Amino acid sequence: MGLWSRVFASFYDRMLAPSEAAGLGDLRESVVSQASGRVIEIGAGTGLNLPYYPAEAELVLAEPHGPMARRLEQRRARLGRDAEVVSAPAEALPFADGSFDAAVATLVLCTVPDVSGALGELRRVLRPGAPLLFLEHVRSADPTLARAQDRWAPLWRRVGDGCYCNRDTLRAIELSGFDVAEVRDDRLRKARPIVSPLIVGRALAPSAASAV
């Protein structure tokens, strides 16, 4: 793990604070509050979603990045929230097939190195018909902005600690075998235009018979 990864973790919350205050926190709540039963969140980061989960949800928080995970544990303890924190990448979740009732992914599928592998793992650990609740910044539908995202993508991967600002995440979710039940476009306010296009939605894990 490089120096920049550690620095990035240290200022992540401060970097997002203006967007959180300008509506990102409300979007998180609209997504995360739908989770129930046994829930897995991938790339839980510093735990910015924690205040919004229903009290009765049984949480498993996967975060492979050590500096992020330490901040996640600190926030979990500060909030007094019961949750299991596991050091596992989204592409290799150490859980049995069909062992979760819901999954949450917020601002993480842009960063995982293997997005199809991560979605395949989520599909595997979710019971058939269980929801994947997502809030992700994505490739713009506006061709002009999409071209700008493509130009900036190599530099942004360095600045954003592996973030792909031009990733077509909705298409990846569809190709992974999930049934997209709800999706809407939104915008990450107080952020650079190349990371402002958002999708917010819910996709359902397929049955074993229809899995890809």
N, CA, C and O of each residue as an XYZ file, in Angstrom:
848
protein
N       0.848     -1.197      0.000
C       0.000      0.000      0.000
C       0.877      1.239      0.000
O       1.757      1.379      0.849
N       0.645      2.135     -0.942
C       1.495      3.300     -1.089
C       1.146      4.424     -0.132
O       0.120      4.413      0.548
N       2.055      5.403     -0.112
C       1.859      6.564      0.747
C       0.588      7.309      0.383
O      -0.146      7.750      1.267
N       0.316      7.457     -0.929
C      -0.866      8.212     -1.330
C      -2.149      7.556     -0.831
O      -3.095      8.255     -0.468
N      -2.198      6.220     -0.806
C      -3.387      5.535     -0.298
C      -3.647      5.891      1.156
O      -4.795      6.074      1.563
N      -2.579      5.987      1.936
C      -2.740      6.343      3.349
C      -3.178      7.805      3.492
O      -4.027      8.132      4.321
N      -2.586      8.672      2.674
C      -2.975     10.087      2.713
C      -4.428     10.251      2.269
O      -5.185     11.008      2.876
N      -4.811      9.542      1.214
C      -6.173      9.619      0.684
C      -7.190      9.241      1.766
O      -8.208      9.913      1.930
N      -6.908      8.172      2.495
C      -7.817      7.746      3.571
C      -7.934      8.815      4.650
O      -8.999      8.999      5.238
N      -6.835      9.518      4.907
C      -6.831     10.493      5.999
C      -7.694     11.714      5.693
O      -8.228     12.335      6.611
N      -7.838     12.070      4.398
C      -8.649     13.261      4.111
C      -9.943     12.922      3.364
O     -10.625     13.824      2.877
N     -10.286     11.643      3.270
C     -11.472     11.231      2.522
C     -12.751     11.891      3.052
O     -13.538     12.433      2.276
N     -12.951     11.845      4.345
C     -14.173     12.422      4.917
C     -14.246     13.922      4.675
O     -15.308     14.450      4.348
N     -13.117     14.610      4.834
C     -13.101     16.055      4.612
C     -13.352     16.386      3.136
O     -14.014     17.373      2.817
N     -12.820     15.556      2.250
C     -13.015     15.776      0.824
C     -14.497     15.673      0.447
O     -14.986     16.441     -0.382
N     -15.203     14.727      1.057
C     -16.611     14.507      0.727
C     -17.568     15.395      1.523
O     -18.751     15.482      1.192
N     -17.069     16.048      2.562
C     -17.957     16.795      3.461
C     -18.861     17.798      2.742
O     -20.051     17.848      3.051
N     -18.356     18.597      1.800
C     -19.272     19.534      1.121
C     -20.385     18.823      0.362
O     -21.528     19.280      0.361
N     -20.054     17.697     -0.290
C     -21.078     16.943     -1.022
C     -22.071     16.293     -0.069
O     -23.269     16.247     -0.350
N     -21.570     15.789      1.063
C     -22.473     15.190      2.053
C     -23.500     16.218      2.515
O     -24.690     15.916      2.611
N     -23.038     17.425      2.798
C     -23.938     18.478      3.277
C     -24.886     18.963      2.179
O     -25.975     19.461      2.466
N     -24.461     18.812      0.911
C     -25.266     19.305     -0.215
C     -26.202     18.252     -0.788
O     -26.757     18.446     -1.869
N     -26.385     17.149     -0.088
C     -27.375     16.169     -0.531
C     -26.903     14.744     -0.596
O     -27.726     13.832     -0.671
N     -25.577     14.509     -0.571
C     -25.097     13.130     -0.632
C     -25.525     12.334      0.594
O     -25.850     11.152      0.483
N     -25.527     12.966      1.753
C     -25.990     12.289      2.957
C     -27.437     11.834      2.835
O     -27.787     10.738      3.271
N     -28.281     12.679      2.240
C     -29.681     12.303      2.030
C     -29.800     11.131      1.054
O     -30.632     10.243      1.239
N     -28.965     11.137      0.018
C     -28.977     10.019     -0.934
C     -28.530      8.736     -0.258
O     -29.117      7.676     -0.477
N     -27.495      8.827      0.561
C     -27.058      7.637      1.310
C     -28.217      7.072      2.130
O     -28.479      5.869      2.112
N     -28.898      7.950      2.840
C     -30.004      7.502      3.684
C     -31.101      6.840      2.862
O     -31.663      5.831      3.286
N     -31.415      7.394      1.688
C     -32.475      6.836      0.853
C     -32.136      5.429      0.371
O     -33.025      4.604      0.164
N     -30.839      5.163      0.194
C     -30.392      3.849     -0.270
C     -30.253      2.879      0.891
O     -30.840      1.797      0.878
N     -29.482      3.266      1.889
C     -29.101      2.363      2.976
C     -30.272      2.013      3.872
O     -30.318      0.916      4.429
N     -31.218      2.924      4.020
C     -32.366      2.659      4.897
C     -33.242      1.527      4.374
O     -34.082      1.014      5.113
N     -33.065      1.125      3.115
C     -33.840      0.013      2.557
C     -33.289     -1.357      2.968
O     -33.971     -2.369      2.806
N     -32.077     -1.396      3.492
C     -31.423     -2.670      3.807
C     -32.041     -3.297      5.049
O     -32.343     -2.611      6.026
N     -32.222     -4.609      4.992
C     -32.775     -5.319      6.150
C     -32.227     -6.743      6.182
O     -31.681     -7.246      5.200
N     -32.390     -7.372      7.343
C     -31.869     -8.720      7.504
C     -30.361     -8.693      7.650
O     -29.794     -7.771      8.236
N     -29.717     -9.719      7.108
C     -28.248     -9.766      7.127
C     -27.730     -9.029      5.894
O     -28.044     -9.396      4.762
N     -26.943     -7.996      6.125
C     -26.557     -7.066      5.073
C     -25.043     -7.038      4.940
O     -24.328     -6.972      5.940
N     -24.551     -7.089      3.696
C     -23.129     -6.885      3.445
C     -22.940     -5.587      2.673
O     -23.620     -5.330      1.679
N     -22.010     -4.783      3.148
C     -21.595     -3.588      2.412
C     -20.168     -3.798      1.942
O     -19.289     -4.105      2.747
N     -19.928     -3.636      0.652
C     -18.569     -3.750      0.134
C     -17.922     -2.371      0.092
O     -18.593     -1.359     -0.113
N     -16.604     -2.350      0.290
C     -15.890     -1.078      0.266
C     -16.501     -0.075      1.216
O     -16.797      1.055      0.829
N     -16.692     -0.484      2.462
C     -17.404      0.363      3.429
C     -16.624      1.613      3.801
O     -17.169      2.509      4.446
N     -15.362      1.691      3.408
C     -14.581      2.908      3.596
C     -14.458      3.327      5.041
O     -14.114      2.518      5.903
N     -14.739      4.596      5.310
C     -14.646      5.131      6.668
C     -15.957      5.020      7.435
O     -16.061      5.508      8.560
N     -16.964      4.379      6.831
C     -18.221      4.149      7.536
C     -19.234      5.266      7.422
O     -20.064      5.441      8.315
N     -19.183      6.029      6.338
C     -20.121      7.146      6.198
C     -21.575      6.701      6.077
O     -22.485      7.497      6.310
N     -21.804      5.442      5.719
C     -23.178      4.934      5.642
C     -23.740      4.500      6.988
O     -24.953      4.352      7.132
N     -22.877      4.296      7.969
C     -23.312      3.661      9.224
C     -24.508      4.344      9.901
O     -25.390      3.639     10.390
N     -24.579      5.669      9.953
C     -25.713      6.280     10.672
C     -27.073      6.003     10.048
O     -28.098      6.227     10.692
N     -27.104      5.522      8.811
C     -28.360      5.435      8.077
C     -28.957      4.028      8.035
O     -30.073      3.850      7.548
N     -28.242      3.042      8.531
C     -28.786      1.686      8.520
C     -29.889      1.524      9.569
O     -29.802      2.109     10.649
N     -30.918      0.741      9.265
C     -31.915      0.424     10.299
C     -31.248     -0.275     11.484
O     -30.321     -1.066     11.310
N     -31.726      0.023     12.675
C     -31.095     -0.514     13.885
C     -31.098     -2.028     13.915
O     -30.197     -2.641     14.488
N     -32.104     -2.639     13.302
C     -32.234     -4.099     13.387
C     -31.409     -4.837     12.333
O     -31.330     -6.065     12.381
N     -30.799     -4.136     11.394
C     -30.008     -4.802     10.355
C     -28.753     -5.426     10.958
O     -28.099     -4.826     11.811
N     -28.429     -6.621     10.511
C     -27.206     -7.315     10.932
C     -26.125     -7.007      9.896
O     -26.180     -7.493      8.766
N     -25.146     -6.199     10.288
C     -24.211     -5.630      9.320
C     -22.891     -6.386      9.245
O     -22.302     -6.745     10.264
N     -22.444     -6.617      8.026
C     -21.092     -7.080      7.745
C     -20.480     -6.056      6.797
O     -21.012     -5.808      5.715
N     -19.370     -5.468      7.201
C     -18.734     -4.389      6.452
C     -17.392     -4.873      5.926
O     -16.475     -5.143      6.702
N     -17.279     -4.983      4.612
C     -16.043     -5.449      3.991
C     -15.219     -4.248      3.535
O     -15.689     -3.420      2.754
N     -13.986     -4.163      4.030
C     -13.093     -3.063      3.653
C     -11.647     -3.573      3.663
O     -11.084     -3.803      4.733
N     -11.043     -3.752      2.482
C      -9.700     -4.311      2.409
C      -8.571     -3.311      2.653
O      -7.424     -3.708      2.859
N      -8.886     -2.034      2.633
C      -7.895     -0.966      2.725
C      -7.647     -0.644      4.195
O      -8.523     -0.091      4.861
N      -6.463     -0.985      4.711
C      -6.182     -0.864      6.135
C      -6.462      0.490      6.740
O      -7.156      0.554      7.755
N      -5.959      1.588      6.172
C      -6.228      2.907      6.759
C      -7.711      3.262      6.768
O      -8.185      3.899      7.709
N      -8.449      2.860      5.737
C      -9.898      3.086      5.736
C     -10.562      2.241      6.825
O     -11.426      2.724      7.557
N     -10.148      0.978      6.922
C     -10.769      0.068      7.886
C     -10.578      0.551      9.313
O     -11.472      0.387     10.143
N      -9.428      1.144      9.614
C      -9.212      1.668     10.962
C     -10.184      2.798     11.275
O     -10.708      2.885     12.386
N     -10.419      3.645     10.315
C     -11.388      4.731     10.515
C     -12.813      4.199     10.589
O     -13.651      4.737     11.312
N     -13.075      3.151      9.841
C     -14.378      2.487      9.906
C     -14.631      1.940     11.305
O     -15.710      2.137     11.863
N     -13.650      1.260     11.867
C     -13.784      0.716     13.225
C     -13.998      1.839     14.234
O     -14.820      1.714     15.141
N     -13.267      2.922     14.079
C     -13.414      4.046     15.003
C     -14.823      4.636     14.936
O     -15.423      4.938     15.968
N     -15.351      4.799     13.714
C     -16.701      5.344     13.581
C     -17.736      4.364     14.140
O     -18.679      4.775     14.816
N     -17.561      3.077     13.860
C     -18.484      2.068     14.384
C     -18.541      2.129     15.905
O     -19.621      2.099     16.495
N     -17.354      2.215     16.546
C     -17.296      2.281     18.006
C     -17.911      3.580     18.523
O     -18.629      3.579     19.523
N     -17.630      4.667     17.846
C     -18.149      5.973     18.265
C     -19.673      6.002     18.216
O     -20.318      6.599     19.078
N     -20.242      5.354     17.202
C     -21.699      5.324     17.060
C     -22.346      4.231     17.905
O     -23.567      4.193     18.056
N     -21.517      3.341     18.455
C     -22.058      2.226     19.237
C     -22.842      1.248     18.392
O     -23.816      0.655     18.855
N     -22.413      1.078     17.140
C     -23.142      0.236     16.195
C     -22.530     -1.151     16.124
O     -21.333     -1.282     15.872
N     -23.335     -2.197     16.342
C     -22.863     -3.561     16.165
C     -22.672     -3.836     14.677
O     -23.587     -3.635     13.878
N     -21.491     -4.291     14.316
C     -21.198     -4.640     12.932
C     -19.914     -5.458     12.910
O     -19.013     -5.243     13.722
N     -19.842     -6.386     11.983
C     -18.628     -7.168     11.767
C     -17.835     -6.514     10.645
O     -18.336     -6.358      9.532
N     -16.614     -6.137     10.937
C     -15.730     -5.545      9.933
C     -14.747     -6.614      9.466
O     -14.027     -7.202     10.273
N     -14.723     -6.857      8.164
C     -13.841     -7.893      7.618
C     -12.916     -7.265      6.580
O     -13.328     -6.409      5.797
N     -11.671     -7.702      6.590
C     -10.687     -7.225      5.617
C     -10.756     -8.125      4.396
O     -10.043     -9.124      4.300
N     -11.635     -7.754      3.458
C     -11.845     -8.590      2.273
C     -12.166     -7.713      1.085
O     -12.982     -6.798      1.199
N     -11.540     -7.970     -0.061
C     -11.897     -7.242     -1.269
C     -13.244     -7.700     -1.801
O     -13.670     -8.825     -1.539
N     -13.903     -6.845     -2.536
C     -15.219     -7.185     -3.080
C     -15.152     -8.380     -4.017
O     -16.145     -9.086     -4.190
N     -13.990     -8.615     -4.623
C     -13.853     -9.715     -5.576
C     -13.635    -11.069     -4.912
O     -13.622    -12.092     -5.597
N     -13.465    -11.095     -3.587
C     -13.203    -12.360     -2.877
C     -13.815    -12.283     -1.485
O     -13.108    -12.087     -0.497
N     -15.124    -12.438     -1.416
C     -15.836    -12.336     -0.141
C     -15.845    -13.689      0.559
O     -16.263    -14.681     -0.037
N     -15.393    -13.754      1.812
C     -15.260    -15.032      2.513
C     -16.563    -15.496      3.164
O     -16.614    -15.725      4.372
N     -17.607    -15.632      2.360
C     -18.917    -16.001      2.879
C     -19.570    -17.032      1.970
O     -19.258    -17.129      0.783
N     -20.480    -17.796      2.554
C     -21.151    -18.862      1.820
C     -22.140    -18.303      0.809
O     -22.599    -17.167      0.931
N     -22.457    -19.104     -0.174
C     -23.455    -18.735     -1.174
C     -24.795    -18.441     -0.495
O     -25.201    -19.142      0.431
N     -25.468    -17.403     -0.968
C     -26.821    -17.109     -0.500
C     -26.930    -16.778      0.971
O     -27.957    -17.053      1.591
N     -25.879    -16.187      1.549
C     -25.866    -15.971      2.998
C     -26.267    -14.560      3.422
O     -26.210    -14.239      4.609
N     -26.674    -13.702      2.463
C     -27.072    -12.335      2.807
C     -28.430    -11.997      2.214
O     -28.818    -12.487      1.154
N     -29.141    -11.132      2.947
C     -30.474    -10.685      2.531
C     -30.438     -9.387      1.738
O     -31.429     -9.022      1.107
N     -29.317     -8.691      1.762
C     -29.169     -7.440      1.010
C     -27.692     -7.107      0.912
O     -26.888     -7.530      1.742
N     -27.348     -6.342     -0.115
C     -25.983     -5.840     -0.283
C     -26.051     -4.352     -0.585
O     -27.010     -3.871     -1.188
N     -25.026     -3.634     -0.161
C     -24.946     -2.192     -0.360
C     -23.615     -1.855     -1.017
O     -22.565     -2.343     -0.600
N     -23.670     -1.015     -2.050
C     -22.464     -0.511     -2.712
C     -22.654      0.975     -2.967
O     -23.505      1.363     -3.768
N     -21.876      1.806     -2.296
C     -21.968      3.246     -2.505
C     -20.580      3.801     -2.803
O     -19.660      3.664     -1.997
N     -20.439      4.421     -3.955
C     -19.191      5.049     -4.384
C     -18.015      4.085     -4.255
O     -16.942      4.463     -3.787
N     -18.223      2.849     -4.670
C     -17.163      1.837     -4.570
C     -16.963      1.077     -5.873
O     -15.835      0.692     -6.181
N     -18.016      0.850     -6.645
C     -17.865      0.073     -7.877
C     -17.051      0.832     -8.930
O     -16.629      0.250     -9.929
N     -16.835      2.117     -8.705
C     -15.942      2.898     -9.564
C     -14.482      2.555     -9.312
O     -13.622      2.840    -10.145
N     -14.201      1.951     -8.178
C     -12.813      1.784     -7.732
C     -12.337      0.339     -7.733
O     -11.141      0.095     -7.890
N     -13.238     -0.630     -7.562
C     -12.777     -2.019     -7.498
C     -12.033     -2.360     -8.791
O     -12.500     -2.010     -9.875
N     -10.888     -3.034     -8.698
C     -10.118     -3.348     -9.908
C     -10.880     -4.208    -10.907
O     -10.759     -4.019    -12.118
N     -11.664     -5.154    -10.397
C     -12.404     -6.089    -11.262
C     -13.888     -5.952    -10.952
O     -14.407     -6.652    -10.082
N     -14.576     -5.056    -11.657
C     -15.974     -4.784    -11.327
C     -16.859     -5.988    -11.611
O     -17.792     -6.247    -10.852
N     -16.596     -6.733    -12.683
C     -17.421     -7.908    -12.970
C     -17.193     -8.986    -11.916
O     -18.128     -9.691    -11.537
N     -15.947     -9.117    -11.437
C     -15.670    -10.080    -10.375
C     -16.363     -9.705     -9.078
O     -16.885    -10.571     -8.377
N     -16.371     -8.410     -8.752
C     -17.034     -7.949     -7.530
C     -18.537     -8.184     -7.601
O     -19.144     -8.641     -6.633
N     -19.132     -7.873     -8.737
C     -20.570     -8.078     -8.888
C     -20.907     -9.558     -8.888
O     -21.958     -9.955     -8.383
N     -20.027    -10.383     -9.452
C     -20.241    -11.823     -9.402
C     -20.227    -12.357     -7.983
O     -21.011    -13.242     -7.637
N     -19.334    -11.819     -7.158
C     -19.293    -12.229     -5.751
C     -20.537    -11.776     -5.005
O     -21.079    -12.524     -4.191
N     -20.992    -10.568     -5.273
C     -22.227    -10.115     -4.632
C     -23.402    -10.990     -5.056
O     -24.233    -11.365     -4.229
N     -23.468    -11.308     -6.321
C     -24.532    -12.192     -6.809
C     -24.472    -13.546     -6.090
O     -25.503    -14.123     -5.746
N     -23.257    -14.038     -5.872
C     -23.092    -15.346     -5.233
C     -23.543    -15.342     -3.779
O     -24.228    -16.268     -3.343
N     -23.164    -14.297     -3.013
C     -23.441    -14.323     -1.573
C     -24.853    -13.866     -1.237
O     -25.300    -14.042     -0.104
N     -25.566    -13.282     -2.200
C     -26.946    -12.884     -1.958
C     -27.895    -14.054     -2.203
O     -27.684    -14.867     -3.103
N     -28.933    -14.121     -1.391
C     -29.964    -15.121     -1.657
C     -30.719    -14.712     -2.928
O     -30.751    -13.526     -3.259
N     -31.322    -15.652     -3.639
C     -32.076    -15.299     -4.856
C     -33.151    -14.246     -4.571
O     -33.917    -14.363     -3.615
N     -33.190    -13.230     -5.410
C     -34.175    -12.172     -5.255
C     -33.801    -11.077     -4.283
O     -34.535    -10.099     -4.143
N     -32.652    -11.222     -3.595
C     -32.229    -10.199     -2.632
C     -31.710     -8.967     -3.360
O     -31.177     -9.082     -4.463
N     -31.859     -7.786     -2.756
C     -31.484     -6.551     -3.452
C     -30.009     -6.179     -3.287
O     -29.414     -6.358     -2.225
N     -29.453     -5.665     -4.356
C     -28.215     -4.893     -4.327
C     -28.632     -3.430     -4.397
O     -29.199     -2.986     -5.396
N     -28.351     -2.690     -3.345
C     -28.723     -1.280     -3.249
C     -27.487     -0.453     -3.595
O     -26.439     -0.610     -2.970
N     -27.608      0.418     -4.580
C     -26.401      1.079     -5.057
C     -26.581      2.590     -5.221
O     -27.665      3.096     -5.509
N     -25.468      3.270     -5.023
C     -25.321      4.713     -5.233
C     -23.917      4.897     -5.785
O     -22.939      4.793     -5.045
N     -23.810      5.169     -7.069
C     -22.501      5.170     -7.727
C     -22.363      6.345     -8.686
O     -23.322      6.746     -9.347
N     -21.151      6.888     -8.749
C     -20.905      7.858     -9.808
C     -20.418      7.100    -11.034
O     -19.696      6.109    -10.917
N     -20.819      7.575    -12.215
C     -20.736      6.761    -13.429
C     -20.332      7.594    -14.644
O     -20.214      8.818    -14.583
N     -20.129      6.883    -15.737
C     -19.889      7.537    -17.022
C     -21.127      8.346    -17.400
O     -22.258      7.876    -17.276
N     -20.888      9.566    -17.861
C     -21.995     10.460    -18.200
C     -22.696     10.023    -19.480
O     -22.070      9.487    -20.394
N     -24.000     10.259    -19.532
C     -24.768     10.053    -20.760
C     -24.579     11.223    -21.731
O     -24.939     11.122    -22.903
N     -24.024     12.310    -21.251
C     -23.728     13.473    -22.093
C     -22.402     13.208    -22.814
O     -21.370     13.088    -22.154
N     -22.399     13.115    -24.141
C     -21.167     12.775    -24.862
C     -20.004     13.714    -24.577
O     -18.855     13.275    -24.509
N     -20.289     14.997    -24.412
C     -19.214     15.954    -24.156
C     -18.552     15.682    -22.815
O     -17.325     15.658    -22.716
N     -19.362     15.478    -21.788
C     -18.810     15.178    -20.469
C     -18.134     13.807    -20.458
O     -17.098     13.632    -19.816
N     -18.709     12.842    -21.162
C     -18.097     11.511    -21.231
C     -16.701     11.578    -21.852
O     -15.782     10.896    -21.398
N     -16.546     12.397    -22.882
C     -15.228     12.554    -23.492
C     -14.249     13.187    -22.504
O     -13.081     12.804    -22.442
N     -14.734     14.153    -21.737
C     -13.880     14.760    -20.708
C     -13.489     13.722    -19.655
O     -12.345     13.704    -19.202
N     -14.425     12.861    -19.265
C     -14.107     11.794    -18.318
C     -13.017     10.870    -18.875
O     -12.102     10.469    -18.155
N     -13.128     10.541    -20.154
C     -12.115      9.682    -20.773
C     -10.742     10.351    -20.767
O      -9.732      9.695    -20.512
N     -10.704     11.643    -21.046
C      -9.425     12.355    -21.055
C      -8.792     12.397    -19.673
O      -7.582     12.232    -19.523
N      -9.628     12.620    -18.670
C      -9.116     12.771    -17.309
C      -8.924     11.453    -16.572
O      -8.290     11.426    -15.517
N      -9.459     10.359    -17.107
C      -9.474      9.087    -16.379
C      -8.095      8.629    -15.896
O      -7.978      8.251    -14.730
N      -7.045      8.641    -16.725
C      -5.751      8.156    -16.230
C      -5.227      8.955    -15.035
O      -4.731      8.376    -14.067
N      -5.337     10.285    -15.104
C      -4.890     11.103    -13.979
C      -5.788     10.906    -12.766
O      -5.311     10.824    -11.634
N      -7.115     10.830    -13.017
C      -8.046     10.697    -11.893
C      -7.844      9.380    -11.146
O      -8.061      9.326     -9.936
N      -7.436      8.324    -11.839
C      -7.165      7.058    -11.146
C      -6.058      7.228    -10.118
O      -6.074      6.588     -9.066
N      -5.093      8.095    -10.426
C      -4.028      8.361     -9.463
C      -4.530      9.243     -8.319
O      -4.315      8.942     -7.144
N      -5.196     10.327     -8.684
C      -5.692     11.257     -7.664
C      -6.728     10.582     -6.773
O      -6.718     10.753     -5.554
N      -7.624      9.813     -7.393
C      -8.723      9.179     -6.666
C      -8.409      7.805     -6.127
O      -9.323      7.054     -5.788
N      -7.137      7.455     -6.040
C      -6.702      6.183     -5.457
C      -7.394      4.988     -6.118
O      -7.939      4.110     -5.449
N      -7.353      4.984     -7.454
C      -7.884      3.853     -8.204
C      -9.262      4.048     -8.785
O      -9.811      3.124     -9.385
N      -9.842      5.236     -8.623
C     -11.207      5.489     -9.086
C     -11.247      5.682    -10.605
O     -10.462      6.448    -11.165
N     -12.177      4.973    -11.263
C     -12.438      5.128    -12.695
C     -13.633      6.066    -12.859
O     -14.776      5.666    -12.638
N     -13.367      7.307    -13.246
C     -14.457      8.282    -13.348
C     -15.343      8.020    -14.564
O     -16.433      8.584    -14.657
N     -14.899      7.176    -15.496
C     -15.655      6.935    -16.735
C     -16.230      5.529    -16.818
O     -16.542      5.060    -17.912
N     -16.375      4.856    -15.700
C     -16.870      3.472    -15.714
C     -18.393      3.438    -15.901
O     -19.122      4.166    -15.228
N     -18.858      2.596    -16.808
C     -20.299      2.425    -17.059
C     -20.822      1.356    -16.096
O     -21.008      0.198    -16.468
N     -21.047      1.769    -14.873
C     -21.388      0.827    -13.803
C     -22.765      0.210    -13.986
O     -22.955     -0.968    -13.685
N     -23.719      0.978    -14.468
C     -25.053      0.401    -14.669
C     -24.992     -0.750    -15.671
O     -25.599     -1.800    -15.456
N     -24.269     -0.554    -16.750
C     -24.107     -1.628    -17.740
C     -23.432     -2.841    -17.116
O     -23.807     -3.976    -17.408
N     -22.438     -2.612    -16.258
C     -21.760     -3.717    -15.593
C     -22.725     -4.493    -14.693
O     -22.676     -5.722    -14.644
N     -23.604     -3.776    -13.981
C     -24.590     -4.445    -13.125
C     -25.526     -5.301    -13.970
O     -25.830     -6.438    -13.609
N     -25.978     -4.760    -15.081
C     -26.882     -5.503    -15.959
C     -26.194     -6.740    -16.535
O     -26.791     -7.815    -16.581
N     -24.956     -6.596    -16.970
C     -24.228     -7.721    -17.570
C     -23.895     -8.802    -16.554
O     -23.681     -9.958    -16.921
N     -23.849     -8.431    -15.276
C     -23.486     -9.407    -14.246
C     -24.629    -10.352    -13.895
O     -24.431    -11.300    -13.135
N     -25.814    -10.110    -14.432
C     -26.944    -10.997    -14.179
C     -27.972    -10.459    -13.212
O     -29.006    -11.092    -13.002
N     -27.713     -9.293    -12.610
C     -28.712     -8.675    -11.742
C     -29.864     -8.113    -12.580
O     -29.676     -7.671    -13.713
N     -31.043     -8.144    -11.997
C     -32.235     -7.550    -12.604
C     -32.403     -6.157    -12.014
O     -32.755     -6.021    -10.842
N     -32.158     -5.124    -12.808
C     -32.266     -3.754    -12.306
C     -33.736     -3.402    -12.165
O     -34.449     -3.225    -13.153
N     -34.177     -3.305    -10.913
C     -35.587     -3.062    -10.626
C     -35.904     -1.573    -10.590
O     -36.992     -1.158    -10.989
N     -34.959     -0.769    -10.114
C     -35.159      0.678    -10.019
C     -33.815      1.352    -10.272
O     -32.778      0.890     -9.796
N     -33.844      2.442    -11.020
C     -32.638      3.251    -11.188
C     -33.048      4.672    -11.557
O     -33.989      4.876    -12.325
N     -32.356      5.626    -11.020
C     -32.603      7.012    -11.393
C     -31.273      7.754    -11.427
O     -30.315      7.393    -10.743
N     -31.246      8.780    -12.227
C     -30.060      9.622    -12.343
C     -30.106     10.725    -11.298
O     -31.170     11.234    -10.946
N     -28.929     11.076    -10.816
C     -28.812     12.199     -9.893
C     -27.455     12.840    -10.125
O     -26.791     12.566    -11.125
N     -27.052     13.686     -9.207
C     -25.804     14.429     -9.393
C     -25.095     14.591     -8.061
O     -25.716     14.902     -7.045
N     -23.788     14.376     -8.079
C     -22.961     14.607     -6.900
C     -22.621     16.090     -6.853
O     -21.800     16.580     -7.629
N     -23.261     16.785     -5.940
C     -23.080     18.235     -5.842
C     -21.783     18.577     -5.115
O     -21.264     17.784     -4.330
N     -21.282     19.751     -5.387
C     -20.017     20.221     -4.789
C     -18.858     19.292     -5.138
O     -17.959     19.075     -4.325
N     -18.885     18.745     -6.354
C     -17.837     17.838     -6.811
C     -17.425     18.227     -8.214
O     -18.136     18.968     -8.893
N     -16.295     17.736     -8.645
C     -15.831     18.019    -10.002
C     -16.795     17.400    -11.011
O     -17.343     16.327    -10.758
N     -17.009     18.058    -12.146
C     -17.968     17.549    -13.130
C     -17.696     16.114    -13.567
O     -18.641     15.370    -13.828
N     -16.430     15.704    -13.654
C     -16.139     14.351    -14.152
C     -16.606     13.258    -13.196
O     -16.701     12.097    -13.596
N     -16.899     13.602    -11.944
C     -17.418     12.594    -11.004
C     -18.821     12.937    -10.534
O     -19.310     12.338     -9.576
N     -19.478     13.885    -11.184
C     -20.795     14.315    -10.697
C     -21.967     13.433    -11.136
O     -22.944     13.353    -10.392
N     -21.933     12.757    -12.311
C     -23.105     11.950    -12.678
C     -23.271     10.746    -11.735
O     -22.328      9.985    -11.517
N     -24.461     10.587    -11.188
C     -24.761      9.508    -10.240
C     -25.901      8.641    -10.752
O     -26.774      9.105    -11.486
N     -25.879      7.381    -10.352
C     -27.061      6.533    -10.457
C     -27.406      6.025     -9.059
O     -26.520      5.715     -8.262
N     -28.686      5.946     -8.778
C     -29.199      5.493     -7.487
C     -30.250      4.435     -7.783
O     -31.174      4.688     -8.556
N     -30.128      3.248     -7.181
C     -31.116      2.241     -7.524
C     -31.025      0.953     -6.745
O     -30.341      0.847     -5.727
N     -31.746     -0.023     -7.269
C     -31.886     -1.332     -6.633
C     -31.927     -2.388     -7.739
O     -32.688     -2.275     -8.700
N     -31.099     -3.406     -7.579
C     -31.082     -4.527     -8.518
C     -31.231     -5.820     -7.726
O     -30.777     -5.915     -6.586
N     -31.864     -6.804     -8.331
C     -32.188     -8.049     -7.624
C     -31.311     -9.191     -8.100
O     -31.092     -9.377     -9.297
N     -30.814     -9.953     -7.133
C     -29.998    -11.116     -7.465
C     -30.859    -12.159     -8.188
O     -32.012    -12.378     -7.816
N     -30.303    -12.796     -9.213
C     -31.087    -13.782     -9.957
C     -31.243    -15.081     -9.182
O     -30.523    -15.340     -8.218
N     -32.187    -15.882     -9.619
C     -32.306    -17.232     -9.085
C     -31.166    -18.065     -9.607
O     -30.509    -17.678    -10.574
N     -30.913    -19.211     -8.985
C     -29.826    -20.078     -9.414
C     -30.027    -20.506    -10.864
O     -29.056    -20.653    -11.607
N     -31.262    -20.704    -11.268
C     -31.551    -21.174    -12.613
C     -31.226    -20.131    -13.673
O     -30.888    -20.469    -14.808
N     -31.334    -18.830    -13.285
C     -31.131    -17.777    -14.279
C     -29.770    -17.097    -14.149
O     -29.461    -16.193    -14.925
N     -28.952    -17.518    -13.181
C     -27.658    -16.886    -12.956
C     -26.775    -17.080    -14.179
O     -26.837    -18.106    -14.856
N     -25.924    -16.039    -14.454
C     -25.019    -16.116    -15.584
C     -23.689    -16.690    -15.146
O     -22.780    -16.837    -15.964
